[in-house]
Amino acid sequence: MCYNVDMNTYIATFFMHFGSIRFERLCKSKGLEARTMPVPRSLSSSCGTCVKYRAEEPLFDPAHDEMEQMVICNDDGSYTQIYKAKNL
């Protein structure tokens, strides 16, 4: 599979497992490579699952209030937070 070099890798964490499943489906419906997986140890999460996906820009669903945070994966293996829920 060929990847667009302009694609970034993002990880979105969720308050509940259902939120991660729903977000993975949203990503795939938009033609993005996405998978549900355990949250990396260096990121915290309420439910323990996240969605890792590749896209040119971060994907936000205005009706999706189940997201806890979103990070972009840096080339050095670190993460930069680009979104955090207001109630945290």
HTML snippet that shows the backbone in 3Dmol.js (N, CA, C, O; Angstrom):
<script src="https://3Dmol.org/build/3Dmol-min.js"></script>
<div id="view" style="width:600px;height:400px;position:relative"></div>
<script>
const pdb = `
ATOM      1  N   MET A   1       0.854  -1.186   0.000  1.00  0.00           N
ATOM      2  CA  MET A   1       0.000   0.000   0.000  1.00  0.00           C
ATOM      3  C   MET A   1       0.893   1.241   0.000  1.00  0.00           C
ATOM      4  O   MET A   1       1.832   1.325   0.792  1.00  0.00           O
ATOM      5  N   CYS A   2       0.617   2.179  -0.858  1.00  0.00           N
ATOM      6  CA  CYS A   2       1.373   3.426  -0.923  1.00  0.00           C
ATOM      7  C   CYS A   2       0.764   4.446   0.030  1.00  0.00           C
ATOM      8  O   CYS A   2      -0.456   4.532   0.170  1.00  0.00           O
ATOM      9  N   TYR A   3       1.623   5.212   0.677  1.00  0.00           N
ATOM     10  CA  TYR A   3       1.158   6.237   1.593  1.00  0.00           C
ATOM     11  C   TYR A   3       1.518   7.607   1.050  1.00  0.00           C
ATOM     12  O   TYR A   3       2.596   7.804   0.489  1.00  0.00           O
ATOM     13  N   ASN A   4       0.622   8.533   1.220  1.00  0.00           N
ATOM     14  CA  ASN A   4       0.869   9.919   0.858  1.00  0.00           C
ATOM     15  C   ASN A   4       1.888  10.470   1.851  1.00  0.00           C
ATOM     16  O   ASN A   4       1.692  10.363   3.061  1.00  0.00           O
ATOM     17  N   VAL A   5       2.977  11.061   1.350  1.00  0.00           N
ATOM     18  CA  VAL A   5       4.019  11.568   2.253  1.00  0.00           C
ATOM     19  C   VAL A   5       3.540  12.749   3.087  1.00  0.00           C
ATOM     20  O   VAL A   5       4.157  13.079   4.100  1.00  0.00           O
ATOM     21  N   ASP A   6       2.454  13.388   2.678  1.00  0.00           N
ATOM     22  CA  ASP A   6       1.924  14.523   3.431  1.00  0.00           C
ATOM     23  C   ASP A   6       0.996  14.081   4.569  1.00  0.00           C
ATOM     24  O   ASP A   6       0.417  14.922   5.256  1.00  0.00           O
ATOM     25  N   MET A   7       0.856  12.800   4.765  1.00  0.00           N
ATOM     26  CA  MET A   7      -0.025  12.286   5.807  1.00  0.00           C
ATOM     27  C   MET A   7       0.678  12.323   7.154  1.00  0.00           C
ATOM     28  O   MET A   7       1.878  12.066   7.248  1.00  0.00           O
ATOM     29  N   ASN A   8      -0.077  12.643   8.189  1.00  0.00           N
ATOM     30  CA  ASN A   8       0.396  12.614   9.572  1.00  0.00           C
ATOM     31  C   ASN A   8      -0.281  11.458  10.281  1.00  0.00           C
ATOM     32  O   ASN A   8      -1.331  10.981   9.849  1.00  0.00           O
ATOM     33  N   THR A   9       0.316  11.015  11.360  1.00  0.00           N
ATOM     34  CA  THR A   9      -0.297   9.985  12.191  1.00  0.00           C
ATOM     35  C   THR A   9      -0.823  10.644  13.457  1.00  0.00           C
ATOM     36  O   THR A   9      -0.111  11.396  14.124  1.00  0.00           O
ATOM     37  N   TYR A  10      -2.073  10.354  13.776  1.00  0.00           N
ATOM     38  CA  TYR A  10      -2.744  10.913  14.946  1.00  0.00           C
ATOM     39  C   TYR A  10      -3.234   9.777  15.834  1.00  0.00           C
ATOM     40  O   TYR A  10      -3.485   8.670  15.357  1.00  0.00           O
ATOM     41  N   ILE A  11      -3.367  10.056  17.121  1.00  0.00           N
ATOM     42  CA  ILE A  11      -3.995   9.144  18.071  1.00  0.00           C
ATOM     43  C   ILE A  11      -5.062   9.924  18.814  1.00  0.00           C
ATOM     44  O   ILE A  11      -4.803  10.989  19.373  1.00  0.00           O
ATOM     45  N   ALA A  12      -6.274   9.369  18.809  1.00  0.00           N
ATOM     46  CA  ALA A  12      -7.392   9.962  19.545  1.00  0.00           C
ATOM     47  C   ALA A  12      -7.783   9.006  20.673  1.00  0.00           C
ATOM     48  O   ALA A  12      -7.976   7.814  20.436  1.00  0.00           O
ATOM     49  N   THR A  13      -7.901   9.524  21.894  1.00  0.00           N
ATOM     50  CA  THR A  13      -8.341   8.718  23.036  1.00  0.00           C
ATOM     51  C   THR A  13      -9.763   9.132  23.395  1.00  0.00           C
ATOM     52  O   THR A  13     -10.219  10.222  23.047  1.00  0.00           O
ATOM     53  N   PHE A  14     -10.451   8.240  24.097  1.00  0.00           N
ATOM     54  CA  PHE A  14     -11.880   8.421  24.344  1.00  0.00           C
ATOM     55  C   PHE A  14     -12.242   8.096  25.782  1.00  0.00           C
ATOM     56  O   PHE A  14     -11.531   7.362  26.468  1.00  0.00           O
ATOM     57  N   PHE A  15     -13.366   8.658  26.229  1.00  0.00           N
ATOM     58  CA  PHE A  15     -13.861   8.394  27.576  1.00  0.00           C
ATOM     59  C   PHE A  15     -14.416   6.976  27.700  1.00  0.00           C
ATOM     60  O   PHE A  15     -14.306   6.354  28.757  1.00  0.00           O
ATOM     61  N   MET A  16     -15.014   6.464  26.619  1.00  0.00           N
ATOM     62  CA  MET A  16     -15.606   5.122  26.640  1.00  0.00           C
ATOM     63  C   MET A  16     -15.208   4.371  25.375  1.00  0.00           C
ATOM     64  O   MET A  16     -14.941   4.976  24.337  1.00  0.00           O
ATOM     65  N   HIS A  17     -15.172   3.049  25.477  1.00  0.00           N
ATOM     66  CA  HIS A  17     -14.780   2.191  24.359  1.00  0.00           C
ATOM     67  C   HIS A  17     -15.648   2.430  23.122  1.00  0.00           C
ATOM     68  O   HIS A  17     -15.138   2.433  22.002  1.00  0.00           O
ATOM     69  N   PHE A  18     -16.949   2.628  23.315  1.00  0.00           N
ATOM     70  CA  PHE A  18     -17.847   2.852  22.187  1.00  0.00           C
ATOM     71  C   PHE A  18     -17.416   4.061  21.360  1.00  0.00           C
ATOM     72  O   PHE A  18     -17.556   4.053  20.137  1.00  0.00           O
ATOM     73  N   GLY A  19     -16.896   5.092  22.010  1.00  0.00           N
ATOM     74  CA  GLY A  19     -16.430   6.276  21.295  1.00  0.00           C
ATOM     75  C   GLY A  19     -15.306   5.954  20.327  1.00  0.00           C
ATOM     76  O   GLY A  19     -15.266   6.491  19.220  1.00  0.00           O
ATOM     77  N   SER A  20     -14.384   5.074  20.738  1.00  0.00           N
ATOM     78  CA  SER A  20     -13.281   4.707  19.852  1.00  0.00           C
ATOM     79  C   SER A  20     -13.776   3.900  18.656  1.00  0.00           C
ATOM     80  O   SER A  20     -13.304   4.097  17.536  1.00  0.00           O
ATOM     81  N   ILE A  21     -14.717   3.001  18.886  1.00  0.00           N
ATOM     82  CA  ILE A  21     -15.280   2.207  17.786  1.00  0.00           C
ATOM     83  C   ILE A  21     -15.990   3.126  16.792  1.00  0.00           C
ATOM     84  O   ILE A  21     -15.822   2.990  15.580  1.00  0.00           O
ATOM     85  N   ARG A  22     -16.764   4.040  17.304  1.00  0.00           N
ATOM     86  CA  ARG A  22     -17.507   4.970  16.444  1.00  0.00           C
ATOM     87  C   ARG A  22     -16.557   5.857  15.624  1.00  0.00           C
ATOM     88  O   ARG A  22     -16.798   6.107  14.443  1.00  0.00           O
ATOM     89  N   PHE A  23     -15.480   6.328  16.260  1.00  0.00           N
ATOM     90  CA  PHE A  23     -14.534   7.190  15.571  1.00  0.00           C
ATOM     91  C   PHE A  23     -13.758   6.411  14.502  1.00  0.00           C
ATOM     92  O   PHE A  23     -13.494   6.944  13.425  1.00  0.00           O
ATOM     93  N   GLU A  24     -13.397   5.172  14.787  1.00  0.00           N
ATOM     94  CA  GLU A  24     -12.714   4.349  13.784  1.00  0.00           C
ATOM     95  C   GLU A  24     -13.604   4.196  12.549  1.00  0.00           C
ATOM     96  O   GLU A  24     -13.118   4.296  11.422  1.00  0.00           O
ATOM     97  N   ARG A  25     -14.870   3.959  12.747  1.00  0.00           N
ATOM     98  CA  ARG A  25     -15.809   3.843  11.619  1.00  0.00           C
ATOM     99  C   ARG A  25     -15.889   5.153  10.833  1.00  0.00           C
ATOM    100  O   ARG A  25     -15.946   5.137   9.603  1.00  0.00           O
ATOM    101  N   LEU A  26     -15.893   6.284  11.542  1.00  0.00           N
ATOM    102  CA  LEU A  26     -15.922   7.584  10.873  1.00  0.00           C
ATOM    103  C   LEU A  26     -14.676   7.761  10.003  1.00  0.00           C
ATOM    104  O   LEU A  26     -14.772   8.189   8.853  1.00  0.00           O
ATOM    105  N   CYS A  27     -13.519   7.432  10.552  1.00  0.00           N
ATOM    106  CA  CYS A  27     -12.269   7.547   9.782  1.00  0.00           C
ATOM    107  C   CYS A  27     -12.335   6.693   8.522  1.00  0.00           C
ATOM    108  O   CYS A  27     -12.030   7.169   7.428  1.00  0.00           O
ATOM    109  N   LYS A  28     -12.728   5.444   8.674  1.00  0.00           N
ATOM    110  CA  LYS A  28     -12.785   4.537   7.537  1.00  0.00           C
ATOM    111  C   LYS A  28     -13.810   4.985   6.505  1.00  0.00           C
ATOM    112  O   LYS A  28     -13.608   4.789   5.306  1.00  0.00           O
ATOM    113  N   SER A  29     -14.914   5.587   6.959  1.00  0.00           N
ATOM    114  CA  SER A  29     -15.925   6.069   6.015  1.00  0.00           C
ATOM    115  C   SER A  29     -15.389   7.221   5.169  1.00  0.00           C
ATOM    116  O   SER A  29     -15.914   7.505   4.093  1.00  0.00           O
ATOM    117  N   LYS A  30     -14.344   7.880   5.662  1.00  0.00           N
ATOM    118  CA  LYS A  30     -13.709   8.980   4.930  1.00  0.00           C
ATOM    119  C   LYS A  30     -12.479   8.498   4.154  1.00  0.00           C
ATOM    120  O   LYS A  30     -11.727   9.302   3.603  1.00  0.00           O
ATOM    121  N   GLY A  31     -12.286   7.181   4.119  1.00  0.00           N
ATOM    122  CA  GLY A  31     -11.185   6.602   3.358  1.00  0.00           C
ATOM    123  C   GLY A  31      -9.832   6.664   4.037  1.00  0.00           C
ATOM    124  O   GLY A  31      -8.803   6.525   3.376  1.00  0.00           O
ATOM    125  N   LEU A  32      -9.816   6.873   5.362  1.00  0.00           N
ATOM    126  CA  LEU A  32      -8.560   6.967   6.106  1.00  0.00           C
ATOM    127  C   LEU A  32      -8.165   5.616   6.674  1.00  0.00           C
ATOM    128  O   LEU A  32      -9.020   4.815   7.054  1.00  0.00           O
ATOM    129  N   GLU A  33      -6.870   5.372   6.730  1.00  0.00           N
ATOM    130  CA  GLU A  33      -6.340   4.188   7.385  1.00  0.00           C
ATOM    131  C   GLU A  33      -6.487   4.417   8.891  1.00  0.00           C
ATOM    132  O   GLU A  33      -5.954   5.393   9.420  1.00  0.00           O
ATOM    133  N   ALA A  34      -7.204   3.527   9.587  1.00  0.00           N
ATOM    134  CA  ALA A  34      -7.439   3.704  11.024  1.00  0.00           C
ATOM    135  C   ALA A  34      -7.579   2.351  11.699  1.00  0.00           C
ATOM    136  O   ALA A  34      -8.045   1.382  11.100  1.00  0.00           O
ATOM    137  N   ARG A  35      -7.156   2.305  12.981  1.00  0.00           N
ATOM    138  CA  ARG A  35      -7.369   1.078  13.754  1.00  0.00           C
ATOM    139  C   ARG A  35      -7.516   1.397  15.233  1.00  0.00           C
ATOM    140  O   ARG A  35      -6.865   2.298  15.764  1.00  0.00           O
ATOM    141  N   THR A  36      -8.378   0.643  15.878  1.00  0.00           N
ATOM    142  CA  THR A  36      -8.549   0.737  17.320  1.00  0.00           C
ATOM    143  C   THR A  36      -7.449  -0.099  17.959  1.00  0.00           C
ATOM    144  O   THR A  36      -7.152  -1.201  17.498  1.00  0.00           O
ATOM    145  N   MET A  37      -6.853   0.421  19.009  1.00  0.00           N
ATOM    146  CA  MET A  37      -5.745  -0.266  19.668  1.00  0.00           C
ATOM    147  C   MET A  37      -5.649   0.177  21.122  1.00  0.00           C
ATOM    148  O   MET A  37      -6.314   1.137  21.513  1.00  0.00           O
ATOM    149  N   PRO A  38      -4.834  -0.502  21.934  1.00  0.00           N
ATOM    150  CA  PRO A  38      -4.625  -0.036  23.311  1.00  0.00           C
ATOM    151  C   PRO A  38      -3.921   1.321  23.313  1.00  0.00           C
ATOM    152  O   PRO A  38      -3.105   1.607  22.436  1.00  0.00           O
ATOM    153  N   VAL A  39      -4.238   2.140  24.288  1.00  0.00           N
ATOM    154  CA  VAL A  39      -3.606   3.457  24.400  1.00  0.00           C
ATOM    155  C   VAL A  39      -2.133   3.270  24.762  1.00  0.00           C
ATOM    156  O   VAL A  39      -1.814   2.501  25.670  1.00  0.00           O
ATOM    157  N   PRO A  40      -1.230   3.965  24.061  1.00  0.00           N
ATOM    158  CA  PRO A  40       0.189   3.885  24.443  1.00  0.00           C
ATOM    159  C   PRO A  40       0.381   4.266  25.910  1.00  0.00           C
ATOM    160  O   PRO A  40      -0.324   5.131  26.430  1.00  0.00           O
ATOM    161  N   ARG A  41       1.313   3.634  26.557  1.00  0.00           N
ATOM    162  CA  ARG A  41       1.535   3.817  27.989  1.00  0.00           C
ATOM    163  C   ARG A  41       1.780   5.275  28.373  1.00  0.00           C
ATOM    164  O   ARG A  41       1.388   5.702  29.459  1.00  0.00           O
ATOM    165  N   SER A  42       2.426   6.041  27.493  1.00  0.00           N
ATOM    166  CA  SER A  42       2.743   7.436  27.821  1.00  0.00           C
ATOM    167  C   SER A  42       1.539   8.371  27.706  1.00  0.00           C
ATOM    168  O   SER A  42       1.611   9.531  28.112  1.00  0.00           O
ATOM    169  N   LEU A  43       0.437   7.869  27.156  1.00  0.00           N
ATOM    170  CA  LEU A  43      -0.804   8.658  27.103  1.00  0.00           C
ATOM    171  C   LEU A  43      -1.794   8.021  28.062  1.00  0.00           C
ATOM    172  O   LEU A  43      -1.828   6.797  28.191  1.00  0.00           O
ATOM    173  N   SER A  44      -2.594   8.825  28.732  1.00  0.00           N
ATOM    174  CA  SER A  44      -3.592   8.257  29.635  1.00  0.00           C
ATOM    175  C   SER A  44      -4.954   8.262  28.947  1.00  0.00           C
ATOM    176  O   SER A  44      -5.208   9.064  28.048  1.00  0.00           O
ATOM    177  N   SER A  45      -5.809   7.370  29.377  1.00  0.00           N
ATOM    178  CA  SER A  45      -7.150   7.313  28.809  1.00  0.00           C
ATOM    179  C   SER A  45      -8.102   6.698  29.813  1.00  0.00           C
ATOM    180  O   SER A  45      -7.712   5.865  30.631  1.00  0.00           O
ATOM    181  N   SER A  46      -9.347   7.116  29.741  1.00  0.00           N
ATOM    182  CA  SER A  46     -10.365   6.587  30.640  1.00  0.00           C
ATOM    183  C   SER A  46     -10.737   5.149  30.313  1.00  0.00           C
ATOM    184  O   SER A  46     -10.996   4.355  31.218  1.00  0.00           O
ATOM    185  N   CYS A  47     -10.767   4.805  29.025  1.00  0.00           N
ATOM    186  CA  CYS A  47     -11.259   3.476  28.658  1.00  0.00           C
ATOM    187  C   CYS A  47     -10.156   2.521  28.235  1.00  0.00           C
ATOM    188  O   CYS A  47     -10.391   1.314  28.178  1.00  0.00           O
ATOM    189  N   GLY A  48      -8.968   3.015  27.937  1.00  0.00           N
ATOM    190  CA  GLY A  48      -7.861   2.142  27.570  1.00  0.00           C
ATOM    191  C   GLY A  48      -7.740   1.850  26.087  1.00  0.00           C
ATOM    192  O   GLY A  48      -6.791   1.183  25.672  1.00  0.00           O
ATOM    193  N   THR A  49      -8.679   2.332  25.270  1.00  0.00           N
ATOM    194  CA  THR A  49      -8.564   2.141  23.833  1.00  0.00           C
ATOM    195  C   THR A  49      -8.477   3.486  23.133  1.00  0.00           C
ATOM    196  O   THR A  49      -8.978   4.499  23.621  1.00  0.00           O
ATOM    197  N   CYS A  50      -7.833   3.466  21.985  1.00  0.00           N
ATOM    198  CA  CYS A  50      -7.682   4.680  21.198  1.00  0.00           C
ATOM    199  C   CYS A  50      -7.820   4.319  19.728  1.00  0.00           C
ATOM    200  O   CYS A  50      -7.923   3.145  19.373  1.00  0.00           O
ATOM    201  N   VAL A  51      -7.820   5.330  18.884  1.00  0.00           N
ATOM    202  CA  VAL A  51      -7.804   5.122  17.443  1.00  0.00           C
ATOM    203  C   VAL A  51      -6.561   5.814  16.906  1.00  0.00           C
ATOM    204  O   VAL A  51      -6.345   7.007  17.122  1.00  0.00           O
ATOM    205  N   LYS A  52      -5.758   5.042  16.207  1.00  0.00           N
ATOM    206  CA  LYS A  52      -4.577   5.575  15.532  1.00  0.00           C
ATOM    207  C   LYS A  52      -4.946   5.652  14.059  1.00  0.00           C
ATOM    208  O   LYS A  52      -5.396   4.670  13.469  1.00  0.00           O
ATOM    209  N   TYR A  53      -4.751   6.832  13.469  1.00  0.00           N
ATOM    210  CA  TYR A  53      -5.132   6.992  12.065  1.00  0.00           C
ATOM    211  C   TYR A  53      -4.177   7.930  11.348  1.00  0.00           C
ATOM    212  O   TYR A  53      -3.453   8.706  11.971  1.00  0.00           O
ATOM    213  N   ARG A  54      -4.194   7.839  10.022  1.00  0.00           N
ATOM    214  CA  ARG A  54      -3.348   8.669   9.181  1.00  0.00           C
ATOM    215  C   ARG A  54      -4.232   9.587   8.357  1.00  0.00           C
ATOM    216  O   ARG A  54      -5.214   9.152   7.754  1.00  0.00           O
ATOM    217  N   ALA A  55      -3.867  10.874   8.341  1.00  0.00           N
ATOM    218  CA  ALA A  55      -4.636  11.873   7.593  1.00  0.00           C
ATOM    219  C   ALA A  55      -3.758  13.094   7.364  1.00  0.00           C
ATOM    220  O   ALA A  55      -2.754  13.286   8.050  1.00  0.00           O
ATOM    221  N   GLU A  56      -4.144  13.917   6.397  1.00  0.00           N
ATOM    222  CA  GLU A  56      -3.420  15.163   6.159  1.00  0.00           C
ATOM    223  C   GLU A  56      -3.655  16.150   7.297  1.00  0.00           C
ATOM    224  O   GLU A  56      -2.739  16.866   7.701  1.00  0.00           O
ATOM    225  N   GLU A  57      -4.873  16.190   7.810  1.00  0.00           N
ATOM    226  CA  GLU A  57      -5.280  17.085   8.895  1.00  0.00           C
ATOM    227  C   GLU A  57      -6.017  16.264   9.950  1.00  0.00           C
ATOM    228  O   GLU A  57      -6.579  15.218   9.627  1.00  0.00           O
ATOM    229  N   PRO A  58      -6.026  16.717  11.212  1.00  0.00           N
ATOM    230  CA  PRO A  58      -6.782  15.980  12.232  1.00  0.00           C
ATOM    231  C   PRO A  58      -8.263  15.967  11.899  1.00  0.00           C
ATOM    232  O   PRO A  58      -8.796  16.922  11.334  1.00  0.00           O
ATOM    233  N   LEU A  59      -8.915  14.882  12.253  1.00  0.00           N
ATOM    234  CA  LEU A  59     -10.344  14.711  11.985  1.00  0.00           C
ATOM    235  C   LEU A  59     -11.120  14.963  13.270  1.00  0.00           C
ATOM    236  O   LEU A  59     -10.893  14.305  14.286  1.00  0.00           O
ATOM    237  N   PHE A  60     -12.022  15.907  13.216  1.00  0.00           N
ATOM    238  CA  PHE A  60     -12.888  16.199  14.356  1.00  0.00           C
ATOM    239  C   PHE A  60     -14.328  16.108  13.903  1.00  0.00           C
ATOM    240  O   PHE A  60     -14.695  16.649  12.860  1.00  0.00           O
ATOM    241  N   ASP A  61     -15.132  15.435  14.674  1.00  0.00           N
ATOM    242  CA  ASP A  61     -16.570  15.335  14.420  1.00  0.00           C
ATOM    243  C   ASP A  61     -17.249  16.225  15.453  1.00  0.00           C
ATOM    244  O   ASP A  61     -17.208  15.916  16.644  1.00  0.00           O
ATOM    245  N   PRO A  62     -17.879  17.332  15.025  1.00  0.00           N
ATOM    246  CA  PRO A  62     -18.490  18.261  15.994  1.00  0.00           C
ATOM    247  C   PRO A  62     -19.497  17.594  16.926  1.00  0.00           C
ATOM    248  O   PRO A  62     -19.701  18.061  18.047  1.00  0.00           O
ATOM    249  N   ALA A  63     -20.120  16.525  16.487  1.00  0.00           N
ATOM    250  CA  ALA A  63     -21.108  15.842  17.327  1.00  0.00           C
ATOM    251  C   ALA A  63     -20.454  14.781  18.209  1.00  0.00           C
ATOM    252  O   ALA A  63     -21.136  14.113  18.987  1.00  0.00           O
ATOM    253  N   HIS A  64     -19.163  14.626  18.092  1.00  0.00           N
ATOM    254  CA  HIS A  64     -18.457  13.553  18.794  1.00  0.00           C
ATOM    255  C   HIS A  64     -17.892  14.074  20.113  1.00  0.00           C
ATOM    256  O   HIS A  64     -16.752  14.534  20.165  1.00  0.00           O
ATOM    257  N   ASP A  65     -18.688  14.003  21.172  1.00  0.00           N
ATOM    258  CA  ASP A  65     -18.255  14.529  22.471  1.00  0.00           C
ATOM    259  C   ASP A  65     -17.603  13.467  23.351  1.00  0.00           C
ATOM    260  O   ASP A  65     -17.362  13.711  24.533  1.00  0.00           O
ATOM    261  N   GLU A  66     -17.316  12.297  22.792  1.00  0.00           N
ATOM    262  CA  GLU A  66     -16.718  11.211  23.554  1.00  0.00           C
ATOM    263  C   GLU A  66     -15.191  11.256  23.532  1.00  0.00           C
ATOM    264  O   GLU A  66     -14.543  10.472  24.226  1.00  0.00           O
ATOM    265  N   MET A  67     -14.603  12.169  22.738  1.00  0.00           N
ATOM    266  CA  MET A  67     -13.154  12.229  22.615  1.00  0.00           C
ATOM    267  C   MET A  67     -12.526  12.885  23.845  1.00  0.00           C
ATOM    268  O   MET A  67     -12.951  13.955  24.281  1.00  0.00           O
ATOM    269  N   GLU A  68     -11.522  12.231  24.386  1.00  0.00           N
ATOM    270  CA  GLU A  68     -10.796  12.752  25.542  1.00  0.00           C
ATOM    271  C   GLU A  68      -9.654  13.668  25.094  1.00  0.00           C
ATOM    272  O   GLU A  68      -9.516  14.787  25.589  1.00  0.00           O
ATOM    273  N   GLN A  69      -8.844  13.186  24.158  1.00  0.00           N
ATOM    274  CA  GLN A  69      -7.743  13.988  23.649  1.00  0.00           C
ATOM    275  C   GLN A  69      -7.328  13.483  22.275  1.00  0.00           C
ATOM    276  O   GLN A  69      -7.683  12.377  21.867  1.00  0.00           O
ATOM    277  N   MET A  70      -6.563  14.323  21.567  1.00  0.00           N
ATOM    278  CA  MET A  70      -5.967  13.917  20.308  1.00  0.00           C
ATOM    279  C   MET A  70      -4.528  14.417  20.299  1.00  0.00           C
ATOM    280  O   MET A  70      -4.235  15.540  20.710  1.00  0.00           O
ATOM    281  N   VAL A  71      -3.635  13.547  19.818  1.00  0.00           N
ATOM    282  CA  VAL A  71      -2.228  13.897  19.701  1.00  0.00           C
ATOM    283  C   VAL A  71      -1.759  13.608  18.290  1.00  0.00           C
ATOM    284  O   VAL A  71      -2.330  12.773  17.590  1.00  0.00           O
ATOM    285  N   ILE A  72      -0.710  14.308  17.881  1.00  0.00           N
ATOM    286  CA  ILE A  72      -0.030  13.984  16.634  1.00  0.00           C
ATOM    287  C   ILE A  72       1.233  13.231  17.026  1.00  0.00           C
ATOM    288  O   ILE A  72       1.903  13.587  17.996  1.00  0.00           O
ATOM    289  N   CYS A  73       1.550  12.195  16.271  1.00  0.00           N
ATOM    290  CA  CYS A  73       2.739  11.386  16.540  1.00  0.00           C
ATOM    291  C   CYS A  73       3.934  12.033  15.841  1.00  0.00           C
ATOM    292  O   CYS A  73       3.926  12.216  14.624  1.00  0.00           O
ATOM    293  N   ASN A  74       4.935  12.368  16.602  1.00  0.00           N
ATOM    294  CA  ASN A  74       6.136  13.005  16.064  1.00  0.00           C
ATOM    295  C   ASN A  74       7.120  11.947  15.565  1.00  0.00           C
ATOM    296  O   ASN A  74       7.063  10.790  15.981  1.00  0.00           O
ATOM    297  N   ASP A  75       8.008  12.348  14.683  1.00  0.00           N
ATOM    298  CA  ASP A  75       8.986  11.430  14.098  1.00  0.00           C
ATOM    299  C   ASP A  75       9.903  10.789  15.131  1.00  0.00           C
ATOM    300  O   ASP A  75      10.399   9.684  14.913  1.00  0.00           O
ATOM    301  N   ASP A  76      10.137  11.469  16.257  1.00  0.00           N
ATOM    302  CA  ASP A  76      11.036  10.941  17.286  1.00  0.00           C
ATOM    303  C   ASP A  76      10.331  10.006  18.273  1.00  0.00           C
ATOM    304  O   ASP A  76      10.937   9.576  19.255  1.00  0.00           O
ATOM    305  N   GLY A  77       9.055   9.688  18.020  1.00  0.00           N
ATOM    306  CA  GLY A  77       8.304   8.791  18.896  1.00  0.00           C
ATOM    307  C   GLY A  77       7.544   9.493  20.004  1.00  0.00           C
ATOM    308  O   GLY A  77       6.826   8.844  20.765  1.00  0.00           O
ATOM    309  N   SER A  78       7.686  10.797  20.110  1.00  0.00           N
ATOM    310  CA  SER A  78       6.950  11.562  21.121  1.00  0.00           C
ATOM    311  C   SER A  78       5.592  11.985  20.554  1.00  0.00           C
ATOM    312  O   SER A  78       5.299  11.762  19.379  1.00  0.00           O
ATOM    313  N   TYR A  79       4.779  12.592  21.399  1.00  0.00           N
ATOM    314  CA  TYR A  79       3.440  13.033  21.013  1.00  0.00           C
ATOM    315  C   TYR A  79       3.262  14.508  21.337  1.00  0.00           C
ATOM    316  O   TYR A  79       3.799  15.004  22.328  1.00  0.00           O
ATOM    317  N   THR A  80       2.510  15.203  20.501  1.00  0.00           N
ATOM    318  CA  THR A  80       2.150  16.587  20.769  1.00  0.00           C
ATOM    319  C   THR A  80       0.634  16.658  20.850  1.00  0.00           C
ATOM    320  O   THR A  80      -0.059  16.321  19.890  1.00  0.00           O
ATOM    321  N   GLN A  81       0.119  17.095  21.988  1.00  0.00           N
ATOM    322  CA  GLN A  81      -1.328  17.186  22.171  1.00  0.00           C
ATOM    323  C   GLN A  81      -1.882  18.338  21.336  1.00  0.00           C
ATOM    324  O   GLN A  81      -1.381  19.461  21.391  1.00  0.00           O
ATOM    325  N   ILE A  82      -2.928  18.036  20.561  1.00  0.00           N
ATOM    326  CA  ILE A  82      -3.555  19.077  19.734  1.00  0.00           C
ATOM    327  C   ILE A  82      -5.001  19.324  20.135  1.00  0.00           C
ATOM    328  O   ILE A  82      -5.625  20.274  19.664  1.00  0.00           O
ATOM    329  N   TYR A  83      -5.538  18.466  21.009  1.00  0.00           N
ATOM    330  CA  TYR A  83      -6.891  18.663  21.513  1.00  0.00           C
ATOM    331  C   TYR A  83      -6.999  17.986  22.872  1.00  0.00           C
ATOM    332  O   TYR A  83      -6.447  16.908  23.091  1.00  0.00           O
ATOM    333  N   LYS A  84      -7.722  18.642  23.785  1.00  0.00           N
ATOM    334  CA  LYS A  84      -8.044  18.051  25.093  1.00  0.00           C
ATOM    335  C   LYS A  84      -9.449  18.493  25.435  1.00  0.00           C
ATOM    336  O   LYS A  84      -9.790  19.668  25.295  1.00  0.00           O
ATOM    337  N   ALA A  85     -10.270  17.551  25.886  1.00  0.00           N
ATOM    338  CA  ALA A  85     -11.655  17.879  26.245  1.00  0.00           C
ATOM    339  C   ALA A  85     -11.677  18.955  27.323  1.00  0.00           C
ATOM    340  O   ALA A  85     -10.830  18.975  28.217  1.00  0.00           O
ATOM    341  N   LYS A  86     -12.641  19.835  27.229  1.00  0.00           N
ATOM    342  CA  LYS A  86     -12.741  20.962  28.161  1.00  0.00           C
ATOM    343  C   LYS A  86     -13.024  20.543  29.590  1.00  0.00           C
ATOM    344  O   LYS A  86     -12.640  21.238  30.531  1.00  0.00           O
ATOM    345  N   ASN A  87     -13.693  19.414  29.761  1.00  0.00           N
ATOM    346  CA  ASN A  87     -14.071  19.001  31.110  1.00  0.00           C
ATOM    347  C   ASN A  87     -12.965  18.245  31.843  1.00  0.00           C
ATOM    348  O   ASN A  87     -13.220  17.639  32.884  1.00  0.00           O
ATOM    349  N   LEU A  88     -11.742  18.271  31.317  1.00  0.00           N
ATOM    350  CA  LEU A  88     -10.625  17.596  31.999  1.00  0.00           C
ATOM    351  C   LEU A  88      -9.764  18.585  32.732  1.00  0.00           C
ATOM    352  O   LEU A  88      -8.780  18.199  33.362  1.00  0.00           O
TER     353      LEU A  88
END
`;
const viewer = $3Dmol.createViewer("view");
viewer.addModel(pdb, "pdb");
viewer.setStyle({}, {cartoon: {color: "spectrum"}});
viewer.zoomTo();
viewer.render();
</script>
